[in-house]
Amino acid sequence: AGNEARRAEGDAGRLPRISIEELQQHVSADSLWVSYGGAVYDITEFIAEHPGGAEALLSAGGQDLEGIWQKYQVHFRKDVMSTLEAYRIGTLSDEDAQWLRERAACENSAVQRSLQGGSVPSYAARALQRSFRRDVAVWALSATASFWWCLRGVFRLVGCLLGRSVGNTLASLLPCSVPGFGGAAQVEVVNPSTGQPTRIAVIGGGIGGCSCAYSLAQSGYDVTVYESREKLGGNAQTGSYVFSDNEGTGTRIVKQDLSVLYWAPEYYRNYTALLSTLCCEPKCTHLPYVVRANIDGKPHYYAQPGGESDLDQALQPSMAGRFATDLRKYDRMISVVGGVSDFFSWGSSRPSFYRTNMCSMMPFLNPFNFIGLRSCARLFGISSEFYETILRPFHGINLTTLLIDDVPATSYKILNDISPLHHSRKVMTFGANTSEEVFKKATADCNVKLGARVRQVHCVPPGRRGGDWRQVVVDDAGARSTFDRVVFACPASAAANVLRSSSWMERTLLHGVGYHDELQHSDWRDWLESEVHQDVNCLPQDNRDTILQKVAFLIDVNEHGREGGGYNVEYTCNVGSFSDSARAAGIAPKDSHMFMTQSPHAQTEIDPKHLRGTFSAPRSHPNLSVTNMVITQMLHLVQGRRGVYYCSNWTSPGNGHDLACTSGLAVASALGARYPLGSAEAQRDHRDCRRFMSV
């Protein structure tokens, strides 16, 4: 009532003055206040409407939004500002507003929070508490998972014996799905009730959503893809780099992928097969990694031995001699971890993300599942200096975080297969085209709605005369469309807020998924907004020409890279060194100044005149945690409930383009689509992914 009175005063132009102390008392779901530009907003009622999920909003409680929005730049839109203004209840004094902005800038700054410890801001402590409560809820549900699995099996049997109407009625009583009933059944291409193609909505235009949409459309379903951004791709984004033309009188624009930079075809089988089916042919090449670190006050280098450029010989002084013993121990560790993993995979050494699935329980028993990366390195006698200087930074770039110590050690073999630390290999990357072509071709037979953020999904039960569940999708323009099935291919936090009247089991699983950019993580901002630029000064002066022309990924380790001191690793993706788009435009590697800098050092400054934009990937990278893995193994309990399905990287064994792609194909098959790709090996991975997801 008090807040309603304040809003009424605001409408009359009499906004009350609010103190910082009062603002920071309202930081829970029961009462949530934030500030922006000196104004105070009560956004409690908006928590359930926030497209990014409740957790992201709760993390902002009691804070100034400016620093957070700098990392989530999707908020700088007119419709966002108009939505926020409706919740305004007061103002701060000029002094308080300035103090809050400065404090937020300091606390939120990733460079202020050391990866090796330090004080934890109050908002991060609250986020950690919420994360702990979500984890407890997930693990409590896991303790009862067998009960629900058995109960829905009994209901399924009763439905098969007594008829579909009885089965549907029983399914509606449960918080979980019942396979074959209550919306969790395959649907025919043509709706028998209407005689029209079955309508399916896919919410999310990333690779998971687009592969699902492609498979469904190829089977004849009527598919609509909703994407909140202005173009498809999700986490797969491209950048535009500007060059002068040959005459120097005009400009040339070179487009280059920024996230789908390369892949290992022996693991990325379904993605590779999809590209082949869509006639998007990649190229095979070396993409060298180089680690640079200051040792005894001088820069030293480590480059993968071998390859076409002999960087291990060209970049001196080298750390290879200093860490020769550790490298031998690392090779032995990879051999042992790989051998044990092969044994627990029934002796199979076939590379695959999907060895562990519900039809092959032995991989779950692999002891390296229960040992973290750092503990495993210690077990094999690898020094802390080698781990922190080379091993963790090297593999951190592929996991998009340095917080990898507790990632299960079974991933060592996969990480080293894809990006070998102690030798070079060839990988696949895009040629002159980009991933944009893949998304356009994959959705060519679909109705694609760009810039359409889904706000609500309401599930409508069957009528008394039978029929099936329907889903009403409401977008941010207020348009309502009815579908026969809905597939969420977006972050779990967004799905949790969009899906209305969800069961407690759905809420527990969807809210339980953790992401790298949650505020309790010390590096939450490092990977959110990466600068896309053409400032060659981001490369060190020593060996700059060699690095510019031959190094794809520069990993710079600095013990004092964070403001006020502290360990930091800066990643520079030197895409100009391997860009076929640049070569097609006649730009040589020595002139191809095309960079993306992630997790920059405090000392790094990018010249604004060379800045071309930012790479933004909020809620794109799920935590590689045991809790998230448990969620993937329980998600089948709600797949298909009321006709709603889920696919994305958070539904699969890990974070990767093929993992999300194959999860989309798996869900499409669960809905009734035939497998659309022609590769037998890719289809085997598809089968194993379906077994992993139990769909």
C-alpha positions in Angstrom: 0.0 0.0 0.0 2.9 2.4 0.8 4.5 1.8 -2.6 1.1 2.4 -4.3 0.9 5.7 -2.5 4.4 6.6 -3.6 3.5 5.7 -7.2 0.4 7.9 -7.0 2.6 10.8 -5.7 5.0 10.1 -8.6 2.1 10.3 -11.1 1.2 13.7 -9.6 4.8 14.9 -9.9 5.6 14.7 -6.2 8.2 11.9 -5.9 9.5 11.4 -2.4 13.2 11.5 -1.5 14.5 8.0 -0.6 17.7 7.3 1.4 20.3 4.7 0.4 19.6 3.0 3.7 16.0 2.5 2.8 16.8 1.5 -0.8 19.1 -1.3 0.4 16.6 -2.8 2.7 14.5 -3.9 -0.3 16.6 -6.7 -1.8 14.3 -9.8 -1.8 11.5 -11.2 -4.0 9.0 -9.8 -1.5 10.2 -6.2 -2.0 12.8 -5.4 -4.6 14.0 -1.8 -5.2 16.7 -0.6 -7.6 18.0 2.8 -8.8 18.9 4.2 -12.1 19.9 7.8 -13.0 19.1 8.9 -9.5 15.6 7.5 -9.5 14.3 4.7 -7.4 12.1 1.9 -8.8 10.1 -0.8 -7.0 10.3 -3.7 -9.5 8.8 -6.4 -7.2 5.8 -6.9 -9.6 8.1 -7.2 -12.6 10.2 -10.2 -11.2 7.8 -12.7 -12.8 7.8 -10.7 -16.1 11.6 -10.3 -16.5 12.7 -12.0 -19.7 16.1 -12.8 -18.3 14.7 -14.6 -15.3 14.2 -13.9 -11.7 17.8 -14.4 -10.5 19.3 -11.7 -12.7 16.8 -9.2 -11.3 17.2 -10.3 -7.7 21.0 -9.8 -8.1 20.4 -6.1 -8.8 18.4 -5.4 -5.6 19.5 -2.3 -3.8 22.0 -1.3 -6.5 22.4 1.2 -9.2 21.6 -0.5 -12.5 24.0 1.4 -14.7 27.1 -0.8 -14.1 25.1 -4.0 -14.6 23.4 -2.7 -17.8 26.8 -1.9 -19.2 27.3 -5.6 -19.3 23.8 -6.4 -20.4 23.4 -3.8 -23.1 20.1 -5.2 -24.3 18.6 -3.0 -21.7 19.5 0.2 -23.5 16.3 0.2 -25.5 13.4 2.6 -25.4 10.9 -0.1 -24.6 13.0 -1.2 -21.6 13.2 2.4 -20.3 9.5 2.9 -20.7 8.8 -0.3 -18.8 11.1 0.7 -16.0 9.6 4.1 -15.6 6.2 2.6 -14.7 7.7 1.4 -11.5 9.3 4.6 -10.3 8.6 5.5 -6.7 11.1 8.1 -5.6 14.5 9.7 -6.1 17.9 9.8 -4.4 19.7 12.9 -3.5 22.5 13.9 -6.0 25.1 12.9 -3.4 23.6 9.5 -2.7 23.1 8.8 -6.4 26.7 9.6 -7.1 28.0 7.5 -4.1 25.9 4.6 -5.2 27.1 4.7 -8.8 30.7 4.9 -7.7 30.3 2.1 -5.2 28.5 -0.1 -7.7 31.2 0.5 -10.3 33.8 -0.5 -7.8 32.0 -3.6 -6.4 30.7 -4.8 -9.8 34.1 -4.5 -11.5 35.5 -7.9 -12.3 39.0 -6.5 -12.1 38.5 -5.6 -8.4 37.6 -9.2 -7.4 40.6 -11.5 -7.4 40.1 -15.1 -8.6 42.2 -16.1 -5.7 40.1 -14.7 -3.0 39.2 -11.4 -1.4 36.2 -9.6 0.0 32.8 -10.5 -1.3 30.3 -7.7 -2.0 26.9 -7.9 -0.2 25.0 -8.5 -3.4 27.3 -11.4 -4.3 26.9 -12.9 -0.9 23.1 -12.8 -1.3 23.4 -14.3 -4.8 25.5 -17.1 -3.3 22.9 -17.8 -0.7 20.2 -18.0 -3.3 22.3 -20.3 -5.4 22.8 -22.5 -2.4 19.1 -22.7 -1.8 18.4 -23.6 -5.4 21.1 -26.3 -5.2 19.5 -27.8 -2.1 16.1 -27.8 -3.8 17.5 -29.6 -6.8 19.3 -32.2 -4.7 16.2 -32.8 -2.6 14.2 -33.4 -5.8 16.9 -35.8 -7.0 16.4 -37.9 -3.8 12.8 -38.5 -4.9 13.4 -38.8 -8.6 13.0 -42.6 -8.5 9.7 -42.3 -6.8 8.4 -39.9 -9.6 9.9 -42.1 -12.3 8.0 -45.2 -10.9 4.8 -43.3 -10.3 4.6 -41.9 -13.8 5.4 -45.4 -15.1 2.3 -46.7 -13.2 0.1 -43.9 -14.5 1.4 -44.6 -18.0 0.5 -48.3 -17.7 -3.0 -47.4 -16.4 -3.5 -45.0 -19.3 -2.5 -47.7 -21.8 -5.0 -50.1 -20.2 -7.9 -47.8 -19.6 -7.6 -45.4 -22.5 -6.1 -42.0 -23.5 -8.7 -39.9 -21.7 -7.9 -41.7 -18.4 -4.2 -41.4 -19.0 -4.5 -37.6 -19.8 -6.5 -37.1 -16.6 -4.0 -38.9 -14.5 -1.1 -37.0 -16.1 -2.7 -33.7 -15.3 -2.5 -34.6 -11.6 1.2 -34.9 -11.5 3.9 -32.2 -11.3 5.9 -34.3 -13.9 5.1 -35.6 -17.4 3.8 -39.0 -18.3 5.2 -40.2 -21.6 2.5 -40.7 -24.1 -0.1 -38.6 -22.2 -0.8 -35.1 -21.1 1.1 -33.5 -24.0 4.1 -35.8 -23.7 3.3 -37.7 -26.8 4.5 -37.5 -30.4 2.3 -35.4 -32.6 1.4 -36.2 -36.2 2.5 -33.8 -39.0 -1.1 -33.1 -39.8 -3.4 -32.3 -36.8 -6.2 -34.8 -37.1 -8.7 -32.4 -35.4 -8.1 -29.5 -37.8 -6.6 -31.2 -40.9 -3.9 -28.5 -40.8 -0.2 -29.0 -40.3 0.7 -29.3 -36.6 1.9 -25.9 -35.3 5.1 -25.9 -33.1 6.7 -22.8 -31.6 10.4 -22.8 -31.0 11.4 -20.0 -28.5 15.0 -19.1 -29.1 17.0 -18.7 -32.4 20.3 -20.2 -31.3 21.7 -23.4 -32.8 19.6 -25.6 -30.5 16.4 -23.9 -31.5 17.3 -23.7 -35.2 18.4 -27.3 -35.5 15.1 -28.3 -33.8 13.1 -26.1 -36.2 15.0 -27.4 -39.2 14.3 -31.1 -38.3 10.6 -30.3 -37.6 10.2 -28.3 -40.8 11.9 -31.0 -42.9 9.3 -33.4 -41.6 6.4 -31.1 -42.6 5.5 -29.4 -39.3 4.4 -25.8 -39.3 7.2 -24.2 -37.3 7.5 -20.6 -35.9 10.8 -19.4 -34.4 10.8 -16.6 -31.9 14.0 -14.7 -31.4 14.3 -11.7 -29.2 17.3 -10.3 -31.1 17.2 -8.7 -34.5 19.0 -11.7 -36.1 19.3 -15.4 -35.5 22.3 -17.0 -33.9 22.0 -16.8 -30.1 25.5 -17.1 -28.8 26.8 -17.5 -32.4 27.5 -13.9 -33.3 29.5 -12.1 -36.0 31.5 -8.9 -36.0 32.1 -6.4 -38.8 35.6 -5.0 -39.3 36.3 -1.9 -41.4 39.2 -1.6 -43.9 40.1 0.9 -46.6 39.7 -0.3 -50.1 42.7 -0.7 -52.4 42.4 2.8 -53.7 42.1 4.3 -50.3 39.0 6.2 -51.2 36.3 3.9 -49.7 35.9 1.1 -47.2 35.4 -2.6 -47.1 33.5 -4.4 -44.5 34.7 -7.9 -43.4 32.3 -10.0 -41.4 33.7 -12.7 -39.2 32.4 -15.2 -36.7 33.2 -14.4 -33.1 32.0 -17.4 -31.2 31.9 -20.3 -33.6 35.6 -20.0 -34.3 36.4 -23.6 -34.8 35.3 -27.1 -34.0 36.7 -30.7 -33.9 34.7 -32.7 -36.5 35.1 -36.0 -34.6 33.2 -34.6 -31.7 31.0 -32.1 -33.5 29.4 -34.7 -35.8 25.8 -33.4 -35.9 26.9 -29.8 -36.4 29.3 -30.9 -39.2 26.6 -33.0 -40.8 24.1 -30.1 -40.6 26.5 -27.8 -42.4 27.1 -30.4 -45.1 23.3 -30.9 -45.6 22.9 -27.1 -45.8 25.8 -26.8 -48.3 27.8 -24.6 -45.9 31.3 -26.0 -46.4 33.9 -25.2 -43.7 37.7 -25.4 -44.2 40.4 -27.3 -42.3 43.3 -25.4 -40.8 45.6 -24.9 -37.8 44.5 -22.4 -35.2 47.5 -22.0 -32.9 47.2 -21.1 -29.2 50.0 -19.2 -27.5 50.4 -18.6 -23.7 52.4 -15.5 -22.7 53.4 -14.9 -19.0 55.9 -12.8 -17.1 58.5 -14.9 -15.4 61.2 -13.1 -13.4 60.1 -9.9 -14.9 60.4 -11.0 -18.5 57.8 -12.2 -21.0 58.0 -15.9 -21.8 55.9 -18.0 -24.2 54.5 -21.4 -24.6 53.2 -22.6 -28.0 51.8 -26.0 -29.0 54.7 -27.9 -30.6 54.3 -28.7 -34.3 52.0 -27.1 -36.7 52.7 -25.2 -39.9 54.1 -22.1 -38.3 56.7 -23.5 -35.9 55.7 -21.0 -33.2 57.3 -23.1 -30.5 60.6 -22.2 -32.1 59.8 -18.7 -33.2 58.5 -17.3 -29.9 61.3 -17.1 -27.4 62.1 -17.3 -24.6 60.0 -20.5 -24.2 58.5 -21.9 -21.1 58.6 -25.5 -22.5 62.0 -26.2 -20.9 60.9 -24.7 -17.5 57.9 -27.0 -17.5 59.3 -30.0 -19.3 58.6 -32.3 -16.3 55.1 -31.0 -15.9 54.4 -31.5 -19.6 55.4 -35.1 -19.4 53.2 -35.6 -16.3 50.4 -33.9 -18.2 50.7 -36.3 -21.1 50.7 -39.2 -18.7 47.6 -37.8 -16.9 45.7 -37.5 -20.3 46.7 -41.0 -21.2 45.5 -42.5 -17.8 42.2 -40.4 -17.8 41.5 -41.4 -21.4 42.3 -45.1 -20.7 40.0 -45.2 -17.6 37.2 -43.4 -19.5 37.5 -46.0 -22.3 37.3 -48.8 -19.8 34.1 -47.4 -18.3 32.7 -46.9 -21.8 32.8 -50.7 -22.3 36.2 -50.5 -23.9 35.1 -48.0 -26.6 37.6 -45.3 -27.5 35.2 -43.6 -30.0 35.4 -39.8 -29.4 32.0 -38.5 -28.3 30.3 -36.0 -25.9 27.6 -38.6 -25.3 29.3 -41.6 -23.9 27.4 -41.2 -20.6 23.7 -41.9 -21.1 20.8 -43.7 -19.5 21.3 -46.8 -21.6 25.0 -47.2 -20.6 25.3 -46.7 -16.8 29.0 -47.7 -16.5 30.4 -44.2 -17.5 28.6 -42.8 -14.4 30.9 -44.9 -12.3 34.1 -43.5 -13.7 36.1 -42.3 -10.7 37.4 -39.3 -12.6 33.8 -38.0 -12.6 34.3 -37.3 -8.9 37.7 -35.6 -9.1 38.1 -31.9 -10.2 40.6 -30.7 -12.8 42.9 -29.2 -10.2 42.8 -32.2 -7.8 43.5 -34.5 -10.7 46.5 -32.4 -11.7 47.8 -32.6 -8.1 47.2 -36.4 -8.1 49.6 -36.7 -11.0 52.2 -34.4 -9.4 51.7 -31.4 -11.7 53.0 -28.2 -10.1 50.8 -25.4 -9.1 52.9 -23.0 -11.1 52.3 -25.0 -14.3 48.6 -25.3 -13.6 48.1 -21.6 -13.0 50.4 -20.3 -15.7 49.6 -22.7 -18.5 47.1 -25.4 -17.9 44.2 -23.5 -16.4 44.5 -20.5 -18.7 44.8 -22.7 -21.8 41.7 -24.8 -21.2 39.8 -21.8 -19.6 39.3 -20.2 -23.0 37.3 -23.2 -24.2 35.2 -23.3 -21.0 34.7 -19.5 -21.1 35.8 -19.2 -17.4 38.9 -19.6 -15.3 36.8 -21.1 -12.5 37.4 -24.6 -13.8 39.1 -26.3 -10.8 36.1 -28.4 -9.9 35.1 -29.4 -13.4 35.1 -33.2 -13.5 38.5 -34.6 -14.6 36.9 -36.8 -17.2 36.7 -33.6 -19.4 40.5 -33.5 -19.6 40.5 -36.0 -22.4 37.9 -34.2 -24.4 39.5 -30.8 -23.8 42.8 -32.1 -24.9 41.4 -33.8 -28.0 39.8 -30.6 -29.2 42.6 -28.2 -28.2 45.8 -30.2 -27.5 48.2 -28.6 -25.0 51.3 -30.5 -26.0 50.9 -30.8 -29.8 49.1 -29.1 -32.7 46.2 -30.3 -34.7 43.9 -29.2 -37.6 40.3 -28.2 -36.9 37.4 -27.0 -38.9 36.4 -23.3 -39.2 34.2 -21.3 -41.5 35.5 -20.3 -44.9 34.6 -17.0 -46.5 31.0 -17.3 -45.2 29.9 -17.1 -41.6 27.5 -19.0 -39.3 24.7 -16.5 -40.3 24.3 -18.5 -43.5 23.7 -21.7 -41.4 20.9 -20.1 -39.4 19.2 -18.6 -42.4 19.3 -21.9 -44.4 18.2 -24.0 -41.4 15.1 -21.8 -40.9 14.3 -21.2 -44.5 11.0 -23.2 -44.3 10.0 -21.7 -40.9 8.1 -18.6 -39.9 10.8 -16.5 -38.2 9.9 -13.7 -35.9 12.9 -11.5 -35.1 12.9 -8.9 -32.4 10.0 -10.8 -30.8 10.6 -11.4 -27.1 8.2 -14.0 -25.7 6.7 -12.7 -22.4 4.3 -15.5 -21.5 3.4 -19.1 -22.5 0.0 -20.3 -21.2 -0.9 -24.0 -21.5 -4.6 -24.7 -22.3 -5.9 -28.1 -21.3 -8.0 -30.3 -23.6 -11.8 -29.8 -23.7 -14.3 -32.2 -22.4 -14.7 -33.7 -25.8 -11.0 -34.7 -25.8 -8.3 -33.2 -28.0 -4.8 -32.3 -26.8 -3.0 -29.5 -24.9 -2.5 -26.2 -26.6 -0.1 -23.4 -25.8 -0.8 -19.7 -26.2 2.4 -17.7 -26.8 2.3 -14.0 -25.9 5.1 -11.7 -27.2 6.1 -8.3 -26.0 3.9 -6.6 -28.5 0.9 -8.3 -27.0 0.3 -10.6 -30.0 -1.2 -14.0 -29.0 -0.7 -17.2 -31.1 -1.9 -20.7 -30.4 0.3 -23.8 -31.0 0.1 -27.5 -30.6 3.6 -27.8 -29.0 6.2 -25.4 -27.6 10.0 -25.9 -27.4 12.0 -23.7 -25.2 15.5 -23.3 -26.7 16.4 -20.3 -24.6 18.2 -20.0 -21.2 16.5 -21.9 -18.4 16.1 -18.7 -16.3 14.1 -17.2 -19.2 11.9 -20.3 -19.6 11.2 -20.3 -15.9 9.7 -16.8 -16.0 7.9 -17.2 -19.4 6.1 -20.5 -18.6 3.0 -19.7 -16.6 1.2 -22.0 -14.1 4.3 -24.3 -14.0 4.5 -27.1 -11.5 6.9 -27.0 -8.5 9.0 -29.6 -10.2 9.4 -27.5 -13.3 10.3 -24.4 -11.3 12.8 -26.3 -9.2 14.6 -27.6 -12.3 14.5 -24.4 -14.4 15.5 -22.1 -11.6 18.2 -24.5 -10.5 20.3 -24.1 -13.6 23.4 -22.0 -12.8 25.2 -19.8 -15.2 28.7 -18.3 -15.4 27.5 -14.7 -15.3 25.7 -15.0 -12.0 26.9 -12.3 -9.7 28.4 -14.6 -7.0 31.2 -15.6 -9.5 34.3 -13.4 -9.3 34.6 -13.4 -13.1 30.9 -12.8 -13.9 31.6 -9.7 -16.0 34.7 -10.9 -17.8 33.0 -12.8 -20.5 29.8 -10.8 -20.9 30.8 -7.8 -23.0 34.0 -8.5 -25.0 35.4 -5.7 -27.1 35.5 -6.2 -30.8 38.1 -3.9 -32.2 41.0 -3.3 -34.6 43.6 -1.9 -32.2 46.8 -3.7 -32.9 48.2 -2.4 -29.6 46.3 -5.1 -27.8 49.2 -7.4 -28.9 52.5 -7.2 -27.0 55.3 -5.2 -28.7 57.7 -8.2 -28.4 57.0 -10.6 -31.3 54.0 -8.5 -32.4 54.5 -9.2 -36.1 54.7 -13.0 -35.6 51.7 -13.0 -33.3 49.7 -10.8 -35.7 50.2 -13.1 -38.7 50.4 -16.6 -37.1 48.7 -16.8 -33.7 45.0 -17.4 -33.5 44.6 -17.1 -29.7 46.9 -15.2 -27.4 46.5 -16.1 -23.7 48.2 -13.4 -21.6 48.7 -14.3 -17.9 49.4 -11.4 -15.6 49.8 -11.9 -11.8 48.9 -8.2 -11.4 46.3 -7.9 -14.1 43.4 -6.8 -11.9 43.1 -3.3 -10.4 44.7 -3.2 -7.0 46.6 -6.4 -7.8 45.5 -10.0 -8.5 45.8 -12.7 -11.0 44.1 -12.2 -14.4 44.2 -13.9 -17.8 43.4 -11.8 -20.9 42.3 -13.6 -24.0 42.8 -12.0 -27.5 41.2 -13.8 -30.4 43.2 -12.7 -33.4 40.6 -13.7 -36.0 42.4 -11.7 -38.7 45.2 -14.3 -38.8 42.9 -17.1 -40.1 39.9 -15.1 -41.6 39.0 -16.4 -45.0 36.6 -13.4 -45.2 39.6 -11.1 -45.0 41.6 -13.1 -47.5 38.6 -13.1 -49.9 38.6 -9.3 -49.6 42.3 -9.2 -50.5 43.6 -8.3 -47.0 46.8 -10.1 -46.0 47.3 -11.4 -42.4 49.8 -8.6 -41.6 47.1 -6.1 -42.4 44.2 -8.0 -40.9 43.8 -6.1 -37.6 40.7 -8.0 -36.4 40.5 -8.7 -32.7 38.2 -9.6 -29.8 39.5 -9.1 -26.3 38.0 -11.0 -23.4 38.7 -10.6 -19.7 41.0 -7.6 -20.3 43.8 -6.7 -17.9 43.2 -3.5 -15.9 46.1 -1.9 -17.8 44.6 -2.7 -21.2 43.1 0.2 -23.0 41.4 -0.1 -26.4 41.5 3.0 -28.6 37.8 4.1 -29.0 38.4 4.9 -32.7 39.3 1.3 -33.3 36.3 -0.1 -31.4 33.8 -1.9 -33.7 31.3 -3.1 -31.1 31.0 -5.7 -28.4 30.3 -9.4 -28.3 27.5 -9.9 -25.7 26.5 -13.4 -24.5 24.4 -13.1 -21.3 23.1 -16.4 -19.8 24.9 -18.3 -22.6 27.3 -20.5 -20.6 25.8 -22.9 -17.9 28.0 -23.8 -15.0 30.0 -27.0 -15.5 28.8 -28.2 -12.1 27.5 -31.4 -10.6 24.2 -29.7 -9.9 23.6 -28.7 -13.5 24.5 -32.3 -14.6 22.0 -33.6 -12.1 19.3 -31.3 -13.7 20.1 -32.7 -17.1 19.4 -36.2 -15.8 16.1 -35.2 -14.2 14.8 -32.9 -16.9 13.1 -35.8 -18.7 10.6 -35.9 -15.8 9.1 -32.6 -17.1 9.8 -32.9 -20.9 6.5 -32.8 -22.7 4.4 -31.8 -19.6 1.4 -30.0 -21.1 3.1 -30.1 -24.5 6.2 -28.1 -23.5 9.8 -29.3 -24.3 13.3 -28.0 -23.7 16.5 -28.1 -25.7 19.7 -26.0 -25.4 23.2 -26.3 -24.0 21.9 -26.5 -20.5 19.9 -29.7 -21.3 22.9 -31.5 -22.7 26.2 -33.0 -21.3 28.0 -29.6 -21.5 28.3 -26.3 -23.2 29.1 -26.4 -26.9 27.7 -25.8 -30.3 27.3 -29.5 -31.2 25.8 -30.3 -27.8 23.1 -27.6 -28.3 22.6 -28.6 -31.9 22.1 -32.3 -31.1 19.8 -31.5 -28.2 17.5 -29.7 -30.6 17.5 -32.6 -33.0 16.8 -35.0 -30.1 13.7 -33.0 -29.0 12.5 -32.7 -32.6 12.6 -36.5 -32.8 10.8 -36.8 -29.5 8.0 -34.7 -31.1 7.8 -37.0 -34.1 10.3 -35.6 -36.6 12.5 -37.9 -38.6 16.3 -37.6 -38.3 17.1 -35.1 -41.1 20.9 -35.7 -41.6 22.6 -38.3 -43.7 25.6 -39.2 -41.5 25.5 -42.6 -39.7 28.1 -41.5 -37.2 26.2 -38.3 -36.5 23.0 -40.3 -36.1 24.7 -42.5 -33.5 25.5 -39.4 -31.5 21.9 -38.3 -31.9 20.7 -41.6 -30.6 23.1 -41.4 -27.6 22.0 -37.8 -26.9 18.4 -38.9 -26.8 19.4 -41.5 -24.3 21.2 -39.0 -22.2 18.2 -36.7 -22.2 15.8 -39.6 -22.0 13.5 -38.2 -24.7 
